[in-house]
Amino acid sequence: MKIFTKNKYIVLILTLVFLSTNILYAQNLNFGGIDYINTKGEIISFGGNLWNDNYSKGTAIFPLSEAWSPVQVGHSDGQPLIVDGIIFTISGKNLTAINQKTGEILRTTNIQMIYPHFNSSNLFVLKHSNEKYQLITPSKDGKILSIMANVVRNNDEGIVGLSYSQHWQWDVTKLERTGLTVSQILTNSVTVLKDANPSINKAYLGFGTYTGHMVVLDATSGVPVVNGAVEFDSILGSGSGIVYRNFADIILPSNNPSKNVGGVVGGTVHNGVLNLNLGNTKDFHTEGIIGPMAYAVINNIGTGGTRGMLVAQDKLGRIVAYDTSNNALLYMVDKYVGTSTINSISIAGKYLLVTFAEEKNGRSRIVSINYERAIEAAQYDTNKLANDAIVFEESFDSHSYSGATAVSVAEQELDSFGNIKEVIYREVFMVANRSTNSSTKNIQMFYLDQYHSNTKRPISVPYAFQREESSGVFNTTNGLHITGGVTSQLSYGGGYLIFVDGRGYLHAYTAVKENNLALVNFENSSELLEKGNTYQAVVDVVNYTGEFQENIPIEFWINDEKIHEGRIDFGADGITVNFQYTIPLNYDKDYLKLDAKLNMVTPRTLNEKTYDDNIATLMVDVMKQEELDLEVSKITHSRFFRGQYGIVNVHVKNNSDKTIASPSVPVRLQIAGTNVELVEQINLAPNATSTVSFRVQVPDQLMSFVLVAEVNHTRVYTETNYANNRKQATANIINAFASTGCINSSTTWEEYRSVDQYTSGSIVNRHYESRFSHYNYVQGGVIGTGPNGNPIYSQIPVPVYVNVLVGYTVRFQATLNGTMTVTPNSIKAGYGIEVEAETWVTTNYDKPYKLTNSQSIYAYFPDSNTPVMLEPQGNVSSLSKVKWILPQNLQSVFRERRHYIPVEWPDGPYKISLDMQNAVTPSVALCRQMEGSITIDGQMYEDDHTGIR
């Protein structure tokens, strides 16, 4: 990265956003579309077809108008696929390929001529190259078929030929179970996986069956992988299946009709072997799971970080959402119990879009739920109900199987003269139904984040579609009536909306084309710049031409000086361009002007209708630099026992008068010679010291190691002295030995809080800043005389400053509490005793998520020199009561959780001590020691029998 100074360049990073979904590149496993899996915390949902997340993020343009006359392909209720300028669709018995741009049928093949008895309409694609595509389709009679599509392309004419060839088939009916000799693929869908070993570039196909088999096939050969056909005592749905964790894990809904219990089952493909993830097999809902599932990685509001959210519908009709990170129910919506079955769940932004396909009255319904509001509401309801989180709903007078497709669109706003005033992004969604009533609109577009507050109905997009009312006369409308109704799912990609009607005709709609490019959403990564820091500016390019554009010039200017000029290529869906720059430490202005210019180099690469929207400008303030010095003053740590956890406390001091709060400053802990790196964020009051605690697990061996702590290692703040930012200390790993007692079971510490941040804790000091209030005026020298000859004096303004309360030094406290129980209280030597404990932490800290419960408890017995580590039965990050028990005793035949007293132990008192360790606080690691005693009375041999106790 280059630092910005005069005559130096800015690093340019280009990020393409593609909208063609349903594609998997089979060789390098480079998935089409935006990053669907949670590698970057993206919001994800999966519908009935592969990668049908029903959300396209790009620069779609509307109004949409008919691209070409409808093409007859046959009846379909699946989803047409848009792949590199080709539309693939399974309609009736035929597999048809259509030129996306012209509507020309490239090839139609009767699949029953190749595979007799075939009947399906779902289709999935693995892309091998621009000339070779593997089409996967599950049939309703229990077969998985693979067909290769071979494409011939010409640089001048585009697609000039396409042919099909047989690949492989696999028969699901080979699977048998007692009483069931024929199997079916429920909902006729598959899920594409890849190997968890990143060095293996292979794709797999996973699905569930009516006979309760989870099947995973090698996509190359159609042969089940090792352990690839696993039996479960339930029915497995495949159309609801989802993948997560970088495409390597498959999750399927599991229903046991005899027990009326629903759950999920899962597995991972690793080195070509299907390994069941038994953690997913437990029943997580007392009613069966039906309909599609949706999965998303969402932000933890308030506490930071992310977690998984799984949304499904149970047999009672309730919408249920589960926290997959903590295996807990998040919320339920029961307003639509008994209404109908969900056909589609889409997740876009903070909204769920739920489509009810068939209601009892013959209608269908689309419902929007704000899941952030639902999670918050459920926290205060014992039944986790969140009906108040419903944002809006809209019903339709016929069944709907299209799903709801959400799109991020670029919308022009015009001034009174018809010139483009602004281009902004808005989230919209499209939904269709099967109505044949010519007076109704059976495909419509609505705003995702706008609705009528009084009726709770969504607001339609008034100029979503354009249609020709008469020769040469066009009108815009919020929806259309499609003859025969819309029977297929909707597809949106490459700037085209595709679907099949009830008569078997495929329709294509795209934006009205015009020669115009635009820059929109010019944003900077920070609203306030600090010298010495690096920032990123982002601008979106909107392509109104509908054609692929090449060699378009783009320029970036800073303070009216050109910094970079490059050339970019992009498709109909536009492109997002990022660039980074660094503010020099000696920068002498209090602002920065950023300009992005598109296609402004003459002669023009593209002659446009207007260039008014080809320049975007940002003005960003630059912070005045203050003297700042942060220091790691010392490192302290707990004892480190072999193979166990310990606590490292890094003490950080602010040697300046500046408050470190927004942003927080990072503190990093490293173990020298390893790749261990832990980072926490802290705030610091002026001239104050604070402590950051890290939990570290050490190897099971005696050794010494070096702890290296550093504050502000990413240079979030510019300092006058970095020499004291780093400190190191040596620690030793020791054998666990009998506890000598601990130092702190309770502690206090102090931190800075601004006036707005303060909510709890004892205020020990108040911080004020001198701020300008007003001017007082004093008499100056004579500047003239009045009409009466009297002198006129000047008025000199004198600024008046007042002290304003800006924050507090706040004292917080935390205490580790504990109890222990030993049973029985009297026993004969040779039998076993049970030891249990409970720990919890009480505190007035306003950030309790930074504290933890006791991280380990060691039990010391008088007959052994080696302590026994108890096992927690709850989340040790929680401050609430956590129960601890002994581990399974491997010397016990039945693996009892007991400690067995040697048979030769003498009569009398037998003392057990517990060492509760490492409850993390910002001050010190808390610990507590407890003791209990029982009585030994006799030996087990005195009994007339021997038994396990």
N, C-alpha and C positions, 0 to 999 in steps of 0.2 A: 504494500500500500504506500502511495506517495503522499507526502505532506504538501498541502496546498500553500504555495507561495507564488509570487509573480513568475510567470513563464513556466510553471510546472503543471503537469497534467493530473487529472483526476482519474482514479481507477473506474472503469466502466464494467458493470455486471449486467448481463441481459438474462431475463427469465421468461421463457415462453410459457403461455397458458393454452393448452389444447382442450378442446371440448368433446372430442370423439370418445365416448365411453365404450364399455364392453370389449376392450382390447387388452390382450396380454401378449407381450413379445416373448416368444417361446425360448429363444436362445439366450439372450442376455437378461431376460426377465425384467425389462424396463417397461413398467406399466403405463398404459395410455391415460390421458386425463391428468387432473391434479393429483397430488399425493393422497390417495384415499385412506391409507392406513395411518395409525397414529404416530408415525416416526417424527412428525413435527407438530403433534397436538391438533391436527385438523379435525373438524367435526365430520363424522362419518355416519352414513346410514346405508342399509342394503335393502332393496326391494325384492321382487320375485325373480329377477334375472340377474345374471352376473354383472357386478359393478353398477347395477341400476340404483345408484345412490340418490337418484331423482333430484340432484342439485348440480347445476352447471355454473361455475364461476368464471365469468369472462365479460366481454363487452358486446352482448347481444343487442341488436338494434330492432326497433319496431317503429311503425306498424309492419306486420307480416302480411304478405300477399302471396297469392298462388304462384309457385315457381314454374309449374308446367301442368298440363292437363292430367287428371288422375289416371293411373295405370292399373289395369285389371291384373291382380296377382292371385286372387282366391281368398277365401275367408280366413281370418287370423285373429286369435286373441292373445298372441304373444307380443314381443317387442321387436319391431324392425331395428336392425343395427346399422349404424353409419360408420364406415371404416374407410379412411383414405379416399374419399370421393366415390365410394361404392355403398349402395344400400343392399343389405342381405335381409331376406324375409322368408320364413316358413309359412306358407299359406295353403291350408288343406293338404294335398299330397305333394305340392310342388315346392322346390327350393329355387328362389328367384333372385337374380342379381340385377340391379338397376343403376345406371349412371346417375349419380346424385345431381349433377349439373344440368343434364338434359332431360332426364326421365326416360331415356332409352333403355329397354330391357336388353341386358347384355347376355343373359343365359337363363333358361328355365329348364329344370330337370324334375321329372316325376320320380320322387324318391322311392315309391313303391315298386318301380321297375328294378331298383337296385336292392332294396330291402322290403320284401313282401310284408304286408300287414302293418306297415309303418303308419303312424298317425300322431302328429305332434305339431306344436306351433312355437315352441321355445327354441332359442338358438343362441349359441355362445361362440366366441371367436378367439383363437390363439394366433397371433400374428408372427410369422416366421421371417418375412421380408416384405418389401413393397410389391413383390410378385407372387407371394405364396401365403395363403391363409388357411388355417385349419378350422373347419366349422364343426362344432360339437352340438348335437341335439339329442335329448332324451325322448323316447317315444312313450306313448300311453300304454303300449302293450309290454313294456318292461325291457326295452333295449336302449343302449347308449351307442350312438352312431358317430363316426368321425369321417368327414369328407374333406378333401383338399380342393381349394379353389385356386386355380393358377391364372394369374392376371398378366396380360401383355400391355405394356405402356409405351407410348411414343411421346417424346418431348414436345412435339408440335401439336399432336392431335389428342394427347391425354390417353385415356383407356381405349384401346382398339380391339381387345379380345379378352375372353374369359372362358375357362373350361373347368369341369369338375372331374375328379377321379376318386375311386373308392380308396378308403384308408383302412379302417378296422371297425368292428362292432363287438359289443359285449352284451350278453343276454342275462338280464337280472333274474329271469325265471329259473336259472340254475340254483338259486338260493332256496333252501328248504328248511322247514322246521316242523316239529311234530304237530300234525293237524293242519298245517299250511304248506301246500306244495307249489303255490304260485305266488310270486312277489310282484309288487308294483312300486314304481318310484312316485312317492306322493308329490303332487303338484308339478311333476315333470320338470324338475330343475336340478342343476348341478352347481357346485362351488369349485372354483379354481384355486389350487394351493401351489406353493413352492416348497422346496426342501428347507428345513431349518438350518442346515449346513450351508452357509453362503457360498461355499466353493462348488456346490453341486447345482448347476443351472438346469433344473428339470421342473416341469409343470406336472401337476396331478389333478385329478377330478374326483371330488368327494360328494356323496349324496347319502340319503337315508331311504329306507324301504318300509313297506307295510309290514313285512315280517320281522322288523326290528333289527336289521343289519345296517351297520355303518360301513360303506364301501368306499375305498379309495383306489383309483386306477392310475397307472402310468399313462400320461397323455400321449406319449409317443407310440406305445404298443397296444394300449387298451387292456393290459394285463394287470390284475390286482397286485399292489405292492405287498411286501411281507407284512403279515397281520392285516391284510387289506380288506377282509370281510368279517367284521366282528359282530357277534350276536349280543343283543340286549333284550331284556324281558319287557319290551314295550314297543310301541309303534314310533318310528322316527320320521319326522317330516323333513324333506330336502329343500323345498321351496323357501323355507324359513331360515335355511342355514346361513351362517355368516362366517367370515374369516377375520382374524385380527392377529396382532403381534407379527407384523411384517409378512402376512400371507401364509405363515407356516401352520397356524392352528385353525381347526374347523370346529364349529359349535353347531349342534343340531338340537331342535326341540324333541323332548321325549315324553310320550303319553302312555300311561298304563290304564286302559279302560276299566279293568276289573277293580283296580284300587282307586280310580278317579284321581290320580296324582300326576302332576306335571313337573318336569324338570328339564335339564339339559345334559347332553353328553358331549364329550369333546375328545379330540386327539391331535397329535402333532406328527408330521412326517419328518423324520430325521434319518439321513443316510439311506433313504429308500425304504424305511420301516415305519409303519404306523404304530405310534406309542400312545396308548390311551392316557388322557389326563383325568385321573380318577377324582381329582378335586372338583370336577364339573359334573360328576354323575349323581351327586346327592339331589334329592327332591327339594326344590326351592319354592314351590308353590303348591298349596293344597288342592288347587283346581288345575285341570289340564291346560297346557299351553297350545293355542291354536293361532292360525293366521301367521303373517310374516313377523320376523324379529328385526329390530334395528339396533345398531351399535354405534356409539359415539364416544369420543374422548372429550370430556368437558372440563372446564376450569372449576376448581374449588373456590367458590365465592367467599371472600373474607379470609380464608386460611392459606390461600395460595396453592400452587401445584395443580395436578390434574388427576382425574379418576375416570374409569370406564362406566358408561351407562348403557344398560341393555333394556330395550323397550319391547313389550310383547302384549298379547291379549290372552286372557284366560277364558275358560269355557262359560263363565258367567257373563262374559262381555266386558269385563273391567280392563282398562288399560293399566298395565303394571310396569314399573320401572325399577331396575335393580342396580345397586352400586357393585360392579364387578370387582372393584379393587378391595372392598371391605366385606363382600358377601352379605349385603344388607339391603332391605327394601328401601327405596328412595321415596316413592310416592305412588298413589293409585288414583285413577279417575273412574268413578262408577256411575256417572250420569247416564251413560248409554247402555246400561245393563239390559240384556234381552232385546236389544234393537237389531243388531246384525253383526256380521263378521267383518273384521278389518281386512281390506284387500291390499293396502299399501301404507307404509309408514315412511315419511321423508323427514330428514333433519337438516335444517338450514339455519345457520346462525344460532339463535337461542330458542327457535321455534320447532315444535313437532307439527307436521302436517299429516293428519290421519284420515284416510279415505274409507268410509263404510260402503262396501260394494252393493249390498242388497238389504234394504230395510223391509220390515214386514208389510209396509204399505206400498211396496213396489218402487220406492224411491231410493236415492242414495244420498250420501252426506259427506262433506269435507269439514274437518274440525282443526283449528289451530290451537296449540297449547304452548304457553311460555314455560319451558321446563325449568328455567331458573326460578321463576315465581313458584312453580309447583314444589320444588325441593324446599324452598323456604317455608311455604305454607304447611307442608307435611311435618316439619319439625315440631309444630305446635298442635298436631292432631294425633291422638292415640292410635287411630286407625290408618294414619298416613294418607288421608284423603286430601285431594288438592283440586276439587272441582272448580274452585275460584280462579284457577290458573288458565281456564279456557278463555282464549282471546276472542275468537269469533267462530261462527259456523255458518255453512251455507248448504241448503238441500237442493236436490235436482229431481225431476219427475221421472227418472228412469234409472236402471242399474248402471253402475260405473265400474269398469275394470281397468281404466286408463292409468290409475295412480295420479299423484299430484307431482308435477315436474316444476321445481323451483329454478329460476334463472336470475342472475344478476345482469341487469340491462343498463345500457346507456341511453338516457332520455334527454332530448333537446328541449330547452325552454327558449322561446322566441320573444323578441321585444315587439313593440307595436308596429314596427316597420317590417317585420318578418325576418329580421336578422337573428342569427343564433346568439342569444344572450349568455347561455350557460349550458354545459353538458354535465349531468350528474348521474350517479349510480342510484338505482332503486332495485329492491328485491321484489320480484313478482313470482307468481306461480300460475301454471296452466292446468286445467282439469277438464275431462270430457266424460260424456255418458252415452248410453245407447238409445236415447230417445229418437223416435221417428216422427214425432209431432213437428210438422213444418213451421209452426208458429213459435217454437222454442229454440233457443241456442244450445246446442249440445257440445260445444267446445268454447271455453271462456278463459279470460285472463284476469287475475286479481292482484292487488298489491299485497305483499306478504306482511308488511308492518303498518298497514293503514286499515282502519275499520270504522264503522258507524258506532259511536259510543252508546247511542240509545237502543239500537236494534241488535248490536253485537254481530253484524254481518260485514263481510269484507267489502272493500271498495273496489269496484271493477276498474280496469285500465281503459279509459274511454277510446283510445286510439290504438288498441292492441292489434287489430287486423284491418286490412284494407280490401274492399271488394268493389267490383265493377257493377254498379246499379243498372247502367245502360251503356250503350256504346260511347266510350270516351268519358263517362261520368263515374268518378270513384268516390266512395265515402269510407270513413273510418268507423269502427265499431268495437265494442268490448268483447264480442264473441260472434260465432258463426253457427249456422245450421248446416250440418253435413248430412246429405241424403243417406238414409240407411243407418244413421247413428255411428258413433265411434266404438269399435269393438276391440281394437288392439290397445296395448299400452302405448304411451307417447314416448317418442325419442327426440332429443334435441342435441345436435352437434354440428360443428362446421357451419353454423349460421342457419341451419335448416331444422324445421319442425316436421316430423314424419309420423304418419299413423295410417291405419287401414280402416275403412268403413264397413258397415254391415252388408254391403253388396259385394265386397271383395276387392274394392279399388284402393290403391295406395295413393295418399295425398302428400304433397310437399309444399310447405310454406316457408318463405324467406323474406328478408327485409327488402323494401324498395331500394334499388341500387342507385347511387349517385356518386360522382367523382368528388369525394371529400374525405379527408382524414382529419382527426382532431386529437388534441391532448386534453385529458381530463384527470381529475384527482391528483393534482400535483401536491405531494405531501412530504414533509420532512420528519425524520425520526424523533425530533425534539423541537419544542416550541421556543426553547431558550438554549443558546449555544454557549459552550465554555471553551476557552482557549486551551489548546493542546489536545482536545478530544476529537474523535472521528464520528461522523454522522452519515446517514444514508437518506437520500431523497429518492422518491418513487413517483413515476408518472405513467399513466395508462394511455396507450394509443388505441383509438377507436377507428375501425376501418368500415366506412360506409359503402365502399365499392362492391363488397361481396366477393372480391377476387383476391388471389394471392398477390402480394406486393413485394417487389424485390428492390434492393439497393436504394431504399429511401433514406435520405440524409437526416441525421438527428444531431443537434448541437447542444452543448451545455455551457452556460455563461455564468460567471460569478463577478458581481460588481461591474457589469457591462464589459467584461473582458472574456473572450472566448477561451474556454478551458479545454474543450474536446469537441472534435467533429468525427462522427462515424457513420456507417451505413448499416441498416437493419432490414431483415426480411420478416414478413409476418403474413398469416392467413386471414381468413374472413373474420375470425374471432378476435383479432387484434393482438396486442402484446403488452406486457408490463416491463418497463425499463427502470433499473435501479442504478444509481451511481453513488459512490462514497467519496467523502472529502474530509480533510482534517484542518481545523482552525489553528494556524501557527500561534505559538506562545507570544510572539511580538505583534500580533494583529492589533491595529490601532483604531478600528472603527467599532461603534456600538451596534451595528446592524450588519446583515449580510443579505445581498440581493442574489437570488437564484433565478435563472431563466432556462427553460427548455424550449427548443425550437425544432419543429418538424417540417421537412420538405421546404425549407426557406432558402436553400442554395439555388442560385440561378446558373444555368437553365434548370427548370423544375424537372424532377424525375417523373412526376405525375402532375398534369394540369388539373387543378381542382376548381370546384364551383366557387369556393370562398377560402380565404386563408386567415379569416378572423379568429378561428379557433385552433391555429397551428402554433401559437406561442402561449406558454404558461409561465407565470411569474410568482415567486414567493419572496416575502420580506421577513427575515428572521432576526430577532434580537440577539445580541452577543453580550454575555454576562461580563461585568467588570471584575477583574481578577483581584482577589484579596490574598494576603499572605497566609499560608496554611502549612502546618506541619503535623503529621500523624506519626505515631510511634508505637511499636510493639514493645511494651516496657518489660514484660517477663512472661515466661511459660511455666505453668504448674500442672501437675497431673496426679491422678490416683495411682494406687499400686496396680501393676499389670501382672495378672496370674496367667500361666500358660494356657493358650487356647481360649481365653475369655476376653470380655470387654473391659475397657478402662475409659476414663474420662480425661481429656486434655483441656485445660483452661488457658486461653490466650488473652492476656490483659493488654488492652489498647488504650492509648492516651491521646487526647486532642490537645496539642500545645499551642492552640490559637484561640482567638476570640470569635471564631466563626462556628455557627451551629451546623453540624453534619446531620442532615435529616432528609433532604429531598434533592438528589437521591441519597439512599443509604450507601454506606461504603462497604466493600467486600473485605472479609478476612479469610485468608486461605491457610489451611494446614496441610503440609506434605510430610511424607515419610521418606527420608533421604534414601536414594538407591532403589525406590519402588515407583510404581505409577499411581500410588494412593494420593488422591487430592480431594479435600473436603472444603467447601466454601459456605460461609454464612454472611448475612448482611446485618449491619448494626447502625444505630444512630448515636451520635455523641454530642453532649452539651459542650459549650465553650470551656476549655481548660479542665476537662473532666476525663475520668478513666472509666472504661466499661470492660466487661468480661464476656468472651464468647466461649461456649462449651462445645466440644466435639466428642462423639462416642466412637472409639476405635477398638476393633477386635485384633488381637495379636496372635502370632503363630503359636502352635503347641510345642515350643522348644525354648530352652534357656538361652537368652541372647540379649545384647544391647542394641538399641537403634536410636536414630537421631530424628527429633521432631523439628520441623522447619515451619515457622509461622511468619506470615507477611500480611500487612494491611495495605489496601489500595493497590493491589498488584495489577489490576487492569487499568490503573490511572483514571479512575472515575473522577478524581479530583487532582488538580495540578498543585503540587507542593513546592515549597522553596527548598526542602531537604528530604531526599529519599533514603539517605544513608541509614536512618534509624527505623525504617519500615519493616525490616526483616530481623528475625532473631531465631536462634536454634538452641535446643537443649537435648541432652542424652537421657534416655530412659532404659530401664532394665526389666526383662521378663523374668519372673521368679516363680517358684513352686508355691502352690496354695498351702497355707499353714493355718494353724488354729488362730482364730481371730484374737487380736489384742484390743478390740474395741475400736470404735470409729470416733471421729472428731466432731462432725456436724450432723445432727439430725434436723437442724433448723438453721436458716440463714437469712440475712437481709442484704440488699444491694440497692444501688441508686442508678437511675437512668434519667436522661433528659426527655421531656415531653413538651411539645408546643401547647399553647392554650387550647387549640382545636383538638389536639390529640388526647389531652388528659381526660381520663375516665375513672381511674381508681388509683389507690396508693396514697401514702402520706407525703404531703408536700414539705420538703425540708429547706428549699431555697427558691426564690422567685428571680427570674431574669428579665431585665428591662433593656430596651433599646431607645436611644434618643432619635426621635423622628420629627421632621418639620411639621409645624402646626399652622402658623400664619405669620404675617408681617406686622410689626409695629413701626410707625413712622415717626422720625425725629426731625427737628428743624435743622436745615442746613444753611448754606450761605445765601446772600441776597442775589436774586436772579433778575430783578427789575423793580419798577415802582408802579403803584396803582394809580387810578384816576385822581385820587385825592393826594397823591404824592407820597403815600406810605410805602415802605419797602415790601417787596414780595419775596418770601423765602422758599427755597426748595424743600421738598419732603423726601428724606432719605429712608428707604425701607430697611428695616432691621429684622432678619429672620428670627422667629421664636421656635425653639425646639422643646418638646415635652417627652418625658419618659413614658413609654408604652410597654405594658406587660406582654411579653412574647412567649414565655414558657416557664417551666418549673423543673427543678431537680426533685425527682420523686423517689421515695424509698419504698421498696417492695419486700415482701417476705414470703418464704415457702417452708413448709414442714413436711418431712416424711413420717407418716404414721404407719403402725403395723401391729398385727396380732399374730399369735401362734397357738396351735392346738396339737397335742400329742395324745393319741389313743392306742390302746386302753391306758388307764392310769396305773394299773397294776398288771403284771404279766410274769410268766415263767420264762426263764432263760431258754433260748432255742427257738422261741416264737418271734413273730415280726410285729413291729409297731408302725403306725401311720403318722406322718408329720405333715401338717398343713399350715399355711400362713396366708395372711391377707395384708396387702400394702395399698396405701393411697396417699395422695399429696394434697394438702390444703394450702391455698395461696390467695393473695389479693392482686396478683400480677395481671395486667391488662392484655398480655399476650400469652395466655396459658399454653398455646400450641408449641411454644418454645421450651416448655418444661416436659419432663417425662416422669413416669413412675419409676420405681426401683427396676434396674435392668438385670439384676442377678441376685439370687439368694443362695448362700452356701450353708449347709447343715453340717455341724461338727458333732461326731459321736465319740464317746470316751473309748470305744473299742477299736478305733481306726485313726490312723494319722492322715488319711486322705479325706478332704471334705466332699460332700455330695451336693451337686448343683440341682436345685429344685426347678421344676418346669412351670412356667406361667400358663394359666388357663384363660387368658384374656389378652387384650392389647396393652403392652407395656408402655406405649406412647400415651395412653389415656391416664388422666389423673384420678379417675374413679377407682373403686376397690377392684383389685386384681387378686384372684386366688392362685396360690402356688401349691404344688404337690410334688411328692417324690417321683423320680423317674421309675420306669419299670426295672425291677431287680432281675438281672439275667440269671442269677443263681436260683431263682424261684421257678418251679416247673410251670406254673401258670402266669409267670411274669407279673406277679403282684407288685403294687407300688408300696413296698414295705422295706424297712430296714430290719434285718434279722439279728437278734442279739446272740452272741456266741453262747453255746449251751453250758460252757464252763464258767460263765460270768457269775460272780458271787451275789448273794442276796443283799438288798439295801437300795439306797437311792441311785438312780441312773439319770445323769444330766445331759440334755441336748441343748446346744446353742445355735442360734441362727444369726448369720451376718448378712443383713439387707444392704445392698450396695448400689451406688451409681445412679441415684435419681438426679437427672440433669437439671441444673438451673444456670442462669447467667452468672452466678457468683461462684459457687463450689458444687461439687457432687455430694449430695446428701447420702447418709447411711444411717443405719440403726441396728443395734445388737439386742437380741432377746434371748432369754433362757427359759427352759421348761424342764420339769423333772417328773419321772415316774418311779414306781417301786418294783424291784425284781424280787419275786417271792417263789423260790423253788426252781425246778428244772422240768423240761418237757417230758423227760423219761419217767417222771412220777405218774404221768397219765397212763391209763390202761390202753391207749391207742395212740397212733401217730397220725397227725393230719396237718394239712396246710391251713394256716390261719392268715 
